[in-house]
Amino acid sequence: MDSKFFDTLTALGTENSLDTEVMIETVKSAMQKSVQRMYPECKEAIRVDIDIENKIFDIFILQEVVDEKPINHSQIHIDEARTINPNICVGETLEHKLDISKFSRASAQSAKQSIKGDLRDINRDRILDKFQSKENDIITATVMQVEPGRGSATLMYDKTELYLLRQEQIPNEILKEGMSLKVYITGIANKNKKPIIKLSRVHRDLVKRLFELEVPEIYDGIVEIKSISREAGSRSKIAVMSHDANVDAIGACIGAKHSRISAVVKELNGEKIDIIPYSDDPATFIANALSPAKVLKVVILNEAEHACVAVVPSDQLSLAIGNRGQNAKLAAKLTGYKIDIKSDFEEIPEPVSTTENSSDKVFTETEQDDILFEEEVKSEE
């Protein structure tokens, strides 16, 4: 058999990340189907032998030896059989080796299509089996290649190639071949055909999963992460609470000598992380979320529309708002409230009383981004 066949077989196995045995069984099945179409009466009497190591590829029809006229290809007359095996007797089975080179082009094409179809199915099932349980979780993969220009990265995880798009990478993070990388699986697309594993390094739940890995109290449910807001590559805020009076939620997340939070920060390429104590009282929670700024008071203007005013000392107005409004935006996303930040010298609007006709609207993250911030000139004043 031409060595090209075995080279192609090996390449197919590598390309589809399949074990050699699985690859061989796939080709055997396809060849049997192709031969069965040529010899339908021999359906159960076809054998395909493939040995990659010794470069053996043979196809046999197992024929019954008879002393009368054969009814079809499943039988062979004793006289003809003895030209192949002089010692064979009537009633025995002869392994009739087929000449593969004489297969028609149509048969070869049919086998090729069958192999491709089987490989697609095997590959799809293998990927789904491997990754369905890992949706909304993190995996550790190895960077194999970074595409110049576009910046997309090819990762390898458990013999499977995955792709991390540039927009799903942490801004300003430089990926290098060979480095290990923790990525969050946001979902699996195209499950019925060729599954696509969607990866992200910017998703806020990557932060949550990293803390679960580093903080046993979170993994065990003693400490709970109530909400997370994030601007990947810059800053994250996480709100935590403890279900055990003897466990300090913030201390557990920070760890001895900052060991736990430092491990998360390192994995996120130096991203700053604020750990905020959660409170069921919205005003207290909002004040905590605006950390590191000191908040004098929070006035809930409209509970139904999740609108409030946070009052801070005039010298901390810039700190509360943050660079380009980042601190206030993250606080708004963390709490779910539309926050208007004012200094203690400004007039505070009166709360709106809630009536039966009040809107029950809950702001989405996009709407929370449209926060009413004071202009920088007021901060300077």
Long-range contacts (C-beta under 8 A, 24 or more apart in sequence): 1-55, 1-56, 1-57, 1-100, 3-55, 5-57, 6-52, 6-55, 6-57, 9-50, 9-52, 10-52, 12-115, 12-119, 16-119, 16-122, 16-123, 17-123, 17-126, 17-159, 17-160, 17-161, 18-119, 18-122, 18-123, 18-126, 20-52, 22-122, 24-50, 24-52, 26-115, 26-118, 26-119, 26-122, 27-115, 29-114, 29-118, 30-111, 30-112, 30-114, 30-115, 30-118, 31-59, 31-111, 33-110, 33-111, 33-114, 34-103, 34-107, 34-108, 34-110, 34-111, 34-114, 35-59, 35-61, 35-98, 35-107, 37-107, 37-110, 38-103, 38-107, 39-73, 41-72, 41-73, 41-74, 42-72, 42-73, 42-74, 45-74, 47-95, 57-100, 58-97, 58-100, 59-97, 59-98, 59-100, 60-95, 60-96, 60-97, 60-98, 61-95, 61-96, 61-98, 62-93, 62-94, 62-95, 62-96, 63-93, 63-94, 63-96, 64-91, 64-92, 64-93, 64-94, 65-89, 65-90, 65-91, 65-92, 65-93, 65-94, 66-90, 120-193, 120-194, 123-194, 124-191, 124-193, 124-194, 124-195, 127-160, 127-188, 127-195, 127-197, 128-188, 128-191, 128-195, 130-158, 130-160, 131-185, 131-188, 131-195, 131-197, 132-188, 134-185, 135-185, 135-186, 135-187, 135-188, 136-184, 136-185, 136-186, 136-187, 136-205, 137-184, 137-185, 137-209, 138-182, 138-183, 138-184, 138-185, 138-206, 138-209, 138-210, 138-213, 139-182, 139-183, 139-185, 140-180, 140-181, 140-182, 141-180, 141-181, 141-183, 142-178, 142-179, 142-180, 142-181, 143-175, 143-176, 143-177, 143-178, 143-179, 143-180, 143-181, 144-177, 145-177, 146-175, 146-176, 146-177, 155-181, 155-183, 155-199, 160-197, 162-197, 162-199, 163-199, 164-199, 164-200, 164-201, 165-199, 167-202, 168-199, 168-200, 168-201, 168-202, 168-203, 169-201, 169-202, 170-201, 170-202, 170-232, 170-233, 170-268, 170-269, 170-271, 171-232, 171-233, 171-234, 172-233, 172-269, 173-201, 173-233, 173-269, 182-206, 182-210, 182-267, 184-209, 201-232, 202-230, 202-232, 202-233, 204-228, 204-229, 204-230, 204-236, 206-268, 207-236, 207-238, 207-264, 207-268, 207-273, 208-238, 210-263, 210-264, 210-267, 210-268, 211-238, 211-253, 211-260, 211-264, 214-255, 214-260, 214-261, 214-263, 214-264, 215-252, 215-253, 215-255, 215-260, 217-242, 217-247, 217-249, 217-252, 218-252, 218-253, 222-247, 222-252, 223-247, 223-249, 223-252, 223-253, 224-249, 226-278, 227-278, 227-334, 227-335, 227-336, 228-334, 229-329, 229-330, 229-331, 229-332, 229-333, 229-334, 230-330, 231-326, 231-329, 231-330, 232-268, 232-271, 233-268, 233-269, 233-271, 234-271, 234-272, 234-326, 235-271, 235-272, 235-273, 235-274, 235-326, 235-327, 235-330, 236-268, 236-271, 236-272, 236-273, 236-274, 236-330, 237-273, 237-274, 237-276, 237-289, 237-330, 237-331, 237-334, 238-273, 238-274, 238-275, 238-276, 238-334, 239-276, 239-277, 239-278, 239-285, 239-288, 239-289, 239-334, 239-335, 240-275, 240-276, 240-277, 240-278, 241-277, 241-278, 249-277, 249-278, 250-275, 250-277, 274-330, 276-334, 282-308, 282-335, 282-337, 283-308, 285-335, 286-310, 286-331, 286-335, 286-337, 286-339, 289-330, 289-331, 289-334, 289-335, 290-320, 290-327, 290-328, 290-331, 290-339, 290-341, 292-319, 293-319, 293-320, 293-327, 295-320, 296-344, 299-348, 299-349, 299-351, 300-351, 301-340, 301-349, 301-350, 301-351, 301-352, 302-351, 302-352, 302-354, 302-358, 303-354, 304-354, 304-358, 304-359, 304-360, 304-361, 305-338, 305-358, 305-359, 305-361, 305-363, 306-336, 306-337, 306-338, 306-361, 306-362, 306-363, 307-337, 307-338, 307-340, 308-337, 308-338, 308-339, 308-340, 309-339, 309-340, 309-341, 309-342, 309-348, 309-349, 310-339, 310-340, 310-341, 310-342, 311-342, 311-343, 311-344, 311-348, 312-341, 312-342, 312-343, 312-344, 313-343, 313-344, 314-343, 314-344, 314-345, 317-341, 317-343, 317-374, 317-378, 317-379, 318-379, 321-373, 321-374, 321-379, 325-371, 325-373, 328-371, 328-373, 329-368, 329-369, 329-371, 332-368, 332-369, 332-371, 333-365, 333-368, 333-369, 336-362, 336-363, 336-368, 337-363, 337-368, 338-363, 338-367, 338-368, 338-370, 338-371, 338-372, 339-371, 340-371, 340-372, 340-373, 341-373, 341-374, 342-374, 343-374, 343-378
